[in-house]
Amino acid sequence: MFWFLVTITGPCLVLVILGLPETARSVIGNGSLPPPIYCRLPMLHPRFMRHWKASPSTVSRGKRRRSLRVLLRRDNTVVVLASALMYTVYSCVIASLSTLFIEIYGLNQWQAGLVYLPFGIGGTFSTFVSGPLLDWAYRNARSRHDLPGSPSRDDNIDEFPTERARLSIMWAPVLVTLLCILTYGWALHERWHLAVPLTLQFVVGFALQFNFSGFNTLISDINHAAPSAANASMAVVRCGLAALAVAYLEDLLQAIDVGWTFTCISGLSRCSWFILGRVSPRDCLANEINDMV
């Protein structure tokens, strides 16, 4: 498995190094600033050199930002932690998927591979729904504050309750995830018909992808000056938390069986719901929003 992943990801890494130019405005301004030597493509096209010389930038390079420093802001910590808990739920389901279906339903290897499809199809379908719904909720929130539906350059985004706008429709998918994970675990425990856990997988995949879309959008909104740094900090926290959970998942399955294991996992969704419901970051911490990032 290790060498297979090396074989697959190696060519991708080479293509990125050779063909993906630097685009961060904090590094290249409006595109006319030359990036540092270590950020330049090995085979640089001459047109880039001409553009840098002919079009001096009016945008200065921004200061460098450390991704993990965004967690020093408590509004970011709330969003990142809630997102990390939902990602841990996702990781636990995916990590145990084929093993449980092979053990419980006696599937062979290629059939066990097919059980990932409902989860993926649900997540794919969610992308067509979550975006329009997030936009609709955002427009409604702006209209309630007598603002135009689309933000303009003159808007002060830090004075707009972005969290309330984004989180107003996040409760439903979090609740759906909680209930479906709970039912999914006991469906496996009681060995219900194969169609039941597969259907629940589709719903969970839909709800989790909706959650991820909402959290990623929100963390970018409240860190509009450094969205990449904010998303990087979210990735570090959620992957670290998921790694810890998956490391002990097999021991938990052996100790308390499938039903109670997924009852505990559904509890992570409840914790995420509690975190979001307990704190409305911008409302409670308006005076603490600053330029720490």
C-alpha positions as CSV (number, residue, x, y, z in Angstrom):
1,M,0.0,0.0,0.0
2,F,2.8,2.4,0.9
3,W,4.6,1.9,-2.4
4,F,1.4,2.1,-4.3
5,L,0.7,5.5,-2.8
6,V,4.2,6.6,-3.6
7,T,3.8,5.5,-7.2
8,I,0.5,7.4,-7.5
9,T,1.3,10.6,-5.7
10,G,4.9,10.9,-7.0
11,P,3.9,11.9,-10.6
12,C,1.3,14.3,-9.1
13,L,3.9,16.0,-7.0
14,V,6.3,16.3,-10.0
15,L,3.5,17.9,-12.2
16,V,2.7,20.4,-9.4
17,I,6.4,21.4,-9.0
18,L,6.9,21.8,-12.8
19,G,3.6,23.3,-13.8
20,L,1.8,25.1,-11.0
21,P,2.8,28.8,-10.7
22,E,2.6,30.9,-7.5
23,T,-0.7,32.7,-7.2
24,A,-0.8,34.0,-3.6
25,R,-1.4,37.8,-3.7
26,S,0.7,38.1,-0.5
27,V,3.7,36.8,-2.6
28,I,3.2,38.1,-6.1
29,G,0.8,41.1,-5.5
30,N,-1.4,41.5,-8.6
31,G,0.7,39.1,-10.6
32,S,3.4,41.5,-11.6
33,L,5.8,40.9,-8.7
34,P,8.3,38.2,-9.3
35,P,8.0,35.4,-6.7
36,P,11.0,34.4,-4.6
37,I,13.4,32.0,-6.3
38,Y,12.2,29.0,-4.4
39,C,8.6,29.6,-5.5
40,R,9.4,29.9,-9.2
41,L,8.7,27.2,-11.8
42,P,11.9,25.3,-12.8
43,M,11.0,25.9,-16.5
44,L,9.8,29.5,-16.3
45,H,8.0,30.7,-19.4
46,P,9.6,33.9,-20.9
47,R,6.2,35.7,-20.8
48,F,6.4,35.8,-17.0
49,M,9.7,37.6,-17.1
50,R,8.5,40.2,-19.6
51,H,5.3,40.8,-17.5
52,W,7.3,41.4,-14.4
53,K,9.6,43.9,-16.1
54,A,6.8,45.7,-18.0
55,S,4.2,45.9,-15.3
56,P,5.5,47.1,-12.0
57,S,3.0,46.2,-9.3
58,T,1.1,48.7,-7.3
59,V,0.3,46.0,-4.7
60,S,3.0,45.4,-2.1
61,R,3.7,42.0,-0.8
62,G,1.8,41.2,2.4
63,K,3.4,40.1,5.6
64,R,3.9,36.4,6.0
65,R,1.3,34.7,8.1
66,R,1.6,31.6,10.3
67,S,-1.3,29.3,9.8
68,L,-1.6,28.1,13.4
69,R,-1.7,31.6,14.8
70,V,-5.3,32.0,13.6
71,L,-6.2,29.5,16.4
72,L,-5.3,32.2,18.9
73,R,-8.6,33.9,18.0
74,R,-11.4,32.2,19.9
75,D,-13.9,32.6,17.0
76,N,-11.6,30.6,14.8
77,T,-11.0,28.0,17.5
78,V,-14.8,27.4,17.8
79,V,-15.2,26.8,14.1
80,V,-12.1,24.7,13.7
81,L,-13.0,22.5,16.6
82,A,-16.5,21.9,15.4
83,S,-15.3,21.1,11.9
84,A,-12.6,18.8,13.3
85,L,-15.1,16.8,15.2
86,M,-17.3,16.3,12.1
87,Y,-14.2,15.3,10.1
88,T,-13.3,12.7,12.9
89,V,-16.8,11.2,12.4
90,Y,-16.1,11.0,8.6
91,S,-12.7,9.4,9.2
92,C,-14.0,6.8,11.6
93,V,-16.8,5.7,9.2
94,I,-14.5,5.5,6.2
95,A,-11.7,3.7,8.1
96,S,-14.1,0.9,9.3
97,L,-16.3,0.7,6.2
98,S,-14.9,-2.2,4.2
99,T,-13.7,-4.2,7.3
100,L,-17.1,-4.2,9.0
101,F,-19.0,-5.1,5.8
102,I,-16.7,-8.0,5.1
103,E,-17.1,-9.3,8.6
104,I,-20.8,-8.8,9.0
105,Y,-22.1,-9.4,5.5
106,G,-19.5,-11.8,4.2
107,L,-18.6,-9.6,1.2
108,N,-15.6,-10.3,-0.9
109,Q,-12.9,-7.7,-1.7
110,W,-14.4,-6.1,-4.8
111,Q,-17.9,-6.0,-3.2
112,A,-16.4,-4.3,-0.2
113,G,-15.0,-1.7,-2.5
114,L,-18.4,-1.0,-3.9
115,V,-19.8,-0.1,-0.5
116,Y,-17.9,3.2,-0.7
117,L,-20.1,4.3,-3.6
118,P,-23.2,5.4,-1.7
119,F,-21.0,7.6,0.6
120,G,-19.3,9.2,-2.4
121,I,-22.5,9.7,-4.4
122,G,-24.1,11.4,-1.4
123,G,-21.2,13.7,-1.0
124,T,-21.2,14.5,-4.7
125,F,-24.9,15.3,-4.7
126,S,-24.4,17.5,-1.7
127,T,-22.1,19.8,-3.6
128,F,-25.1,20.8,-5.9
129,V,-27.3,21.7,-2.9
130,S,-25.0,23.1,-0.3
131,G,-23.6,26.0,-2.4
132,P,-27.0,27.4,-3.4
133,L,-28.4,27.0,0.2
134,L,-25.4,28.7,1.7
135,D,-25.8,31.6,-0.8
136,W,-29.5,31.8,0.0
137,A,-28.9,32.0,3.7
138,Y,-26.2,34.6,3.3
139,R,-28.5,36.8,1.1
140,N,-31.3,36.5,3.6
141,A,-29.0,37.5,6.4
142,R,-27.8,40.5,4.4
143,S,-31.3,41.6,3.6
144,R,-32.3,41.5,7.3
145,H,-29.5,44.0,7.9
146,D,-30.7,46.2,5.0
147,L,-27.7,45.3,2.9
148,P,-27.7,44.4,-0.8
149,G,-27.7,40.7,-1.6
150,S,-24.1,40.6,-2.9
151,P,-21.3,42.2,-0.9
152,S,-19.5,45.2,-2.4
153,R,-16.0,46.5,-2.0
154,D,-17.2,49.1,0.4
155,D,-18.7,46.6,2.8
156,N,-17.0,46.1,6.2
157,I,-17.3,42.4,6.5
158,D,-16.0,42.4,10.1
159,E,-19.2,44.2,11.1
160,F,-21.5,41.8,9.4
161,P,-22.6,38.7,11.5
162,T,-21.1,36.2,9.1
163,E,-21.4,33.3,11.6
164,R,-25.1,33.8,12.0
165,A,-25.6,33.9,8.3
166,R,-23.6,30.7,7.7
167,L,-24.6,28.7,10.7
168,S,-28.3,29.3,10.3
169,I,-28.6,26.3,8.0
170,M,-25.9,24.2,9.5
171,W,-27.9,22.7,12.3
172,A,-30.0,20.4,10.1
173,P,-27.0,18.5,8.5
174,V,-25.3,18.2,11.9
175,L,-28.5,16.7,13.4
176,V,-28.9,14.4,10.4
177,T,-25.4,13.2,10.8
178,L,-25.9,12.5,14.5
179,L,-29.1,10.5,14.0
180,C,-27.9,8.6,10.9
181,I,-24.5,7.6,12.4
182,L,-26.4,6.3,15.5
183,T,-28.8,4.3,13.4
184,Y,-26.0,3.1,11.1
185,G,-24.1,1.6,14.0
186,W,-27.0,-0.3,15.4
187,A,-28.1,-1.4,11.9
188,L,-24.7,-3.1,11.6
189,H,-24.8,-4.4,15.1
190,E,-28.2,-6.0,14.5
191,R,-27.2,-7.1,11.0
192,W,-30.1,-5.4,9.3
193,H,-30.5,-5.8,5.5
194,L,-27.5,-4.6,3.5
195,A,-29.7,-1.9,1.9
196,V,-30.2,-0.1,5.2
197,P,-26.6,0.8,6.1
198,L,-25.9,1.6,2.4
199,T,-28.8,4.0,2.4
200,L,-27.7,5.6,5.6
201,Q,-24.2,6.0,4.1
202,F,-25.7,8.0,1.3
203,V,-27.4,10.3,3.7
204,V,-24.4,10.6,6.0
205,G,-22.2,11.4,3.0
206,F,-24.6,14.1,1.9
207,A,-24.8,15.7,5.4
208,L,-21.1,15.5,6.1
209,Q,-20.2,17.1,2.8
210,F,-22.7,19.9,3.5
211,N,-21.0,20.4,6.9
212,F,-17.6,20.6,5.3
213,S,-18.8,23.1,2.7
214,G,-20.3,25.3,5.4
215,F,-17.3,25.2,7.8
216,N,-14.8,25.9,5.0
217,T,-16.9,28.8,3.7
218,L,-17.3,30.2,7.2
219,I,-13.6,30.0,8.2
220,S,-12.7,31.8,4.9
221,D,-15.3,34.5,5.6
222,I,-14.1,35.4,9.1
223,N,-10.5,35.2,7.9
224,H,-10.9,37.0,4.6
225,A,-7.5,38.6,4.9
226,A,-5.8,35.1,5.2
227,P,-8.2,32.4,4.0
228,S,-5.4,30.0,3.1
229,A,-3.8,30.2,6.5
230,A,-7.1,29.6,8.2
231,N,-7.9,26.6,6.1
232,A,-4.4,25.2,6.7
233,S,-4.9,25.5,10.4
234,M,-8.2,23.7,10.1
235,A,-6.6,20.9,8.2
236,V,-3.9,20.5,10.8
237,V,-6.4,20.2,13.7
238,R,-9.0,18.0,12.0
239,C,-6.4,15.6,10.6
240,G,-4.6,15.3,14.0
241,L,-7.9,14.7,15.8
242,A,-9.0,12.2,13.2
243,A,-5.7,10.3,13.4
244,L,-6.0,9.9,17.1
245,A,-9.6,8.6,16.8
246,V,-8.8,6.1,14.0
247,A,-5.8,4.8,15.9
248,Y,-8.0,3.6,18.7
249,L,-11.1,2.7,16.6
250,E,-10.3,-1.0,16.3
251,D,-9.7,-1.3,20.0
252,L,-13.0,0.4,20.7
253,L,-14.8,-1.9,18.3
254,Q,-13.3,-4.9,20.1
255,A,-14.1,-3.6,23.5
256,I,-17.7,-2.4,23.2
257,D,-18.9,-3.8,19.8
258,V,-20.2,-1.9,16.7
259,G,-23.4,-0.4,18.0
260,W,-21.9,1.3,21.1
261,T,-18.8,2.4,19.1
262,F,-20.9,4.3,16.6
263,T,-23.0,5.6,19.5
264,C,-19.9,7.2,20.8
265,I,-18.9,8.4,17.3
266,S,-22.4,10.0,16.9
267,G,-21.6,11.8,20.2
268,L,-18.9,13.7,18.4
269,S,-21.6,15.2,16.2
270,R,-23.5,16.1,19.4
271,C,-20.3,17.8,20.7
272,S,-20.0,19.8,17.5
273,W,-23.6,20.8,17.7
274,F,-23.1,21.9,21.3
275,I,-20.0,23.9,20.4
276,L,-21.8,25.8,17.7
277,G,-24.9,26.3,19.7
278,R,-23.1,27.5,22.8
279,V,-21.0,30.2,21.2
280,S,-22.0,32.6,18.4
281,P,-18.4,33.8,17.9
282,R,-18.8,37.3,16.5
283,D,-21.7,38.2,18.7
284,C,-19.8,37.2,21.9
285,L,-16.4,38.3,20.9
286,A,-16.9,41.3,18.8
287,N,-14.4,43.3,20.7
288,E,-11.7,40.7,20.4
289,I,-11.7,40.5,16.6
290,N,-8.3,41.9,15.7
291,D,-5.4,41.5,13.4
292,M,-3.7,38.7,15.3
293,V,-3.3,36.7,12.0
